[in-house]
Amino acid sequence: MPAKTGQQYMDRLKKANNNIYIHGERVKDVTEHPGLKNVVKSMAELYDVQHAKADKMLYNSPATGNKVGMTFLQPKTIDDLVARREAIVEWARTTGGMMGRSPDYLNAEVMAMGVSNDLFAEADPMFAENAKNYYEYARENDISLTHTLIHPQVNRGKAQHEQKDANVALHLVEKTKDGIIVDGIRLLATQGGITDEILVFPSTVKKAGEEDDPYSLAFAIPNNTPGLKFISRESFDYGKNEWDHPLSSRFEEGDAIVSFENVFVPWDRVFVCGNSSVCNRTFRETNAVVHMSHQVVSKNVVKTEFLLGVVLSMMDAIGIDQFQHVKDKGTEIMLTLETMRSHLYRAEQNAKLDQWGTMTPDYAALDAARNWFPRIYPRLVEILRVLGASGLMGIPTQADFQNEEIGAIIHRGLQGKNLEGYERVQLFRLAWDMTMSAFGSRQMHYEYYFFGDPIKMGMTYFDGYEKESYKEMVRDFLGKVNTPKPNFAKV
Ligand SMILES: Cc1cc2nc3c(=O)[nH]c(=O)nc-3n(C[C@H](O)[C@H](O)[C@H](O)COP(=O)(O)OP(=O)(O)OC[C@H]3O[C@@H](n4cnc5c(N)ncnc54)[C@H](O)[C@@H]3O)c2cc1C
């Protein structure tokens, strides 16, 4: 099946009957479950957008000529990169950037690893072939994906093989003629179970030593593979209507613990098997992290635009845009937006062809942006919260407005400078859901952590940054100071 429709996405999920547990129960049908059905509907809408905006969202498969999703495209020119970004932005605008795992995020990973697969061949040429074939399979069938990279948080002070129960984390149990058997736990699959397949890959930032080879795996399997369980955290979609919970009622993606109980993975789905050295280099040497960062930064530009729109509307609504510190806080968001846009522009315009013929964005620009956004996003949330003040708690529900006794009272009492009470509360409920509801808090936590621990990412950034030229600059400057050095023998 080429680029799928929303209905096809839902039909496939229904048929797969993935093994998901939520609120202590096995989910019978994700398309009907109260905690999952709305996000499934939103994902379906994204797949429909592909067809509604086919010019922007689809291209002709180089293998079959079928129309496939643009975010699977291997970019070969800067125009291709721009086309990928425009498709990403289209999806992000549908959600206000509130779905971190719209399909483009992992489509970028699969594309990059599929076309830049030499690294996987280090252990066996079959693994490179597998990565290439998986990319083509995912593209031609529009496979929706979740992924899991992290070992459980048992004792971060020790490597996996040193843990008191070294078999808790996902590990290799056995290699057989037909494939591998794996067992153990992985974290934390966003959209776990409401997608077709799961990618198991190493973390970009948590490097492993050779003794952790049994934990160093990369493969992809269907989410209904026997022995696989998704144990989802409680849903932050409380079944409220879209007026009351404009975001959590639509974009609550869910995060799941993934349990593998002696799961069989056929060889043709394995990319890395028991090789920490390859795992440690996977995301960087395949350029997957570069293309994923391109998606993330493009999405976060839209998210910042949306947040700015909400903050500016709040300022108008309660007449605070004339105050100096309020303007200054608005400026902070605008500067963030413009900075992110500049990173993106530089990344695309400085893109170069890599050794596999893929037009690859300038990683320096994207790496700076992906390290910076997790640090600045909490500040954007804080600005919204500070400016919203009591307005973020004086938020009656739609049912209150419909009540004959109190509806008219709050409609009048909660009016704004340019909005009636009902409209003003709708706006402030959006601001609350973006930042302070369970959904909103999770958004902040997501932006901080989803790409890895920002502290460790920052350490890697510092270590990898070219520092010598800056120190040289200072040495040169000081060396030219026009006063003689004292003779210390005489001092
Ligand atoms: C909402 C959300 C969604 C996510 N979705 C996914 C997903 O879909 N797929 C996926 O694979 N992962 C996902 N993640 C997990 C994410 O990749 C991790 O949260 C991130 O990599 C950090 O790892 P950790 O949570 O294990 O933190 P830990 O490594 O346990 O860190 C906890 C704290 O200890 C500190 N710390 C730990 N070790 C060290 C050290 N060696 N040196 C210094 N400080 C240290 C950290 O700085 C941090 O403050 C998601 C996370 C969140 C919050």
The ligand as a Tripos MOL2 file, in Angstrom:
@<TRIPOS>MOLECULE
LIG
   53    58     1     0     0
SMALL
NO_CHARGES

@<TRIPOS>ATOM
      1 C1          7.6810   12.6010   27.3370 C.3       1 LIG1
      2 C2          8.8370   11.7280   26.9530 C.ar      1 LIG1
      3 C3          8.7470   10.9640   25.8060 C.ar      1 LIG1
      4 C4          9.7940   10.1240   25.4410 C.ar      1 LIG1
      5 N1          9.6770    9.3610   24.3120 N.ar      1 LIG1
      6 C5         10.6410    8.4790   24.0100 C.ar      1 LIG1
      7 C6         10.5210    7.5880   22.8970 C.ar      1 LIG1
      8 O1          9.5480    7.6190   22.1460 O.2       1 LIG1
      9 N2         11.4820    6.6870   22.6850 N.ar      1 LIG1
     10 C7         12.5860    6.6120   23.4920 C.ar      1 LIG1
     11 O2         13.4270    5.7710   23.2540 O.2       1 LIG1
     12 N3         12.7370    7.4390   24.5340 N.ar      1 LIG1
     13 C8         11.8060    8.3590   24.8220 C.ar      1 LIG1
     14 N4         11.9530    9.1770   25.9030 N.ar      1 LIG1
     15 C9         13.0940    8.9450   26.7910 C.3       1 LIG1
     16 C10        14.2330    9.9220   26.5970 C.3       1 LIG1
     17 O3         15.0410    9.4780   25.5430 O.3       1 LIG1
     18 C11        14.9980    9.9600   27.9290 C.3       1 LIG1
     19 O4         14.1650   10.5790   28.8870 O.3       1 LIG1
     20 C12        16.2950   10.7000   27.8440 C.3       1 LIG1
     21 O5         17.1830   10.0620   26.9780 O.3       1 LIG1
     22 C13        16.9680   10.7590   29.2320 C.3       1 LIG1
     23 O6         17.1710    9.4630   29.7160 O.3       1 LIG1
     24 P1         16.4860    8.9940   31.0650 P.3       1 LIG1
     25 O7         15.0750    9.4290   31.0930 O.co2     1 LIG1
     26 O8         16.7750    7.5710   31.1860 O.co2     1 LIG1
     27 O9         17.2310    9.8330   32.1890 O.3       1 LIG1
     28 P2         18.4080    9.3400   33.1040 P.3       1 LIG1
     29 O10        19.5790    8.9860   32.2760 O.co2     1 LIG1
     30 O11        17.9340    8.3020   34.0430 O.co2     1 LIG1
     31 O12        18.7440   10.6670   33.8930 O.3       1 LIG1
     32 C14        18.0530   11.0910   35.0900 C.3       1 LIG1
     33 C15        18.8130   12.2480   35.7110 C.3       1 LIG1
     34 O13        20.1110   11.8050   36.1390 O.3       1 LIG1
     35 C16        21.1630   12.5150   35.4850 C.3       1 LIG1
     36 N5         22.1840   11.5500   35.0380 N.ar      1 LIG1
     37 C17        21.9920   10.2270   34.7450 C.ar      1 LIG1
     38 N6         23.1470    9.6790   34.3310 N.ar      1 LIG1
     39 C18        24.0840   10.6580   34.3600 C.ar      1 LIG1
     40 C19        25.4670   10.7150   34.0400 C.ar      1 LIG1
     41 N7         26.1340    9.6450   33.6260 N.pl3     1 LIG1
     42 N8         26.1080   11.8920   34.1580 N.ar      1 LIG1
     43 C20        25.4550   12.9900   34.5850 C.ar      1 LIG1
     44 N9         24.1210   13.0010   34.9090 N.ar      1 LIG1
     45 C21        23.4580   11.8600   34.8090 C.ar      1 LIG1
     46 C22        20.5050   13.1560   34.2580 C.3       1 LIG1
     47 O14        21.1710   14.3810   33.9260 O.3       1 LIG1
     48 C23        19.0560   13.3820   34.7070 C.3       1 LIG1
     49 O15        18.9620   14.6050   35.3790 O.3       1 LIG1
     50 C24        10.9500   10.0530   26.2530 C.ar      1 LIG1
     51 C25        11.0410   10.8360   27.3940 C.ar      1 LIG1
     52 C26        10.0080   11.6670   27.7540 C.ar      1 LIG1
     53 C27        10.1410   12.4870   29.0040 C.3       1 LIG1
@<TRIPOS>BOND
     1     1     2 1
     2     2     3 ar
     3     2    52 ar
     4     3     4 ar
     5     4     5 ar
     6     4    50 ar
     7     5     6 ar
     8     6     7 ar
     9     6    13 1
    10     7     8 2
    11     7     9 ar
    12     9    10 ar
    13    10    11 2
    14    10    12 ar
    15    12    13 ar
    16    13    14 ar
    17    14    15 1
    18    14    50 ar
    19    15    16 1
    20    16    17 1
    21    16    18 1
    22    18    19 1
    23    18    20 1
    24    20    21 1
    25    20    22 1
    26    22    23 1
    27    23    24 1
    28    24    25 2
    29    24    26 1
    30    24    27 1
    31    27    28 1
    32    28    29 2
    33    28    30 1
    34    28    31 1
    35    31    32 1
    36    32    33 1
    37    33    34 1
    38    33    48 1
    39    34    35 1
    40    35    36 1
    41    35    46 1
    42    36    37 ar
    43    36    45 ar
    44    37    38 ar
    45    38    39 ar
    46    39    40 ar
    47    39    45 ar
    48    40    41 1
    49    40    42 ar
    50    42    43 ar
    51    43    44 ar
    52    44    45 ar
    53    46    47 1
    54    46    48 1
    55    48    49 1
    56    50    51 ar
    57    51    52 ar
    58    52    53 1
@<TRIPOS>SUBSTRUCTURE
     1 LIG1         1 GROUP 0 **** ****
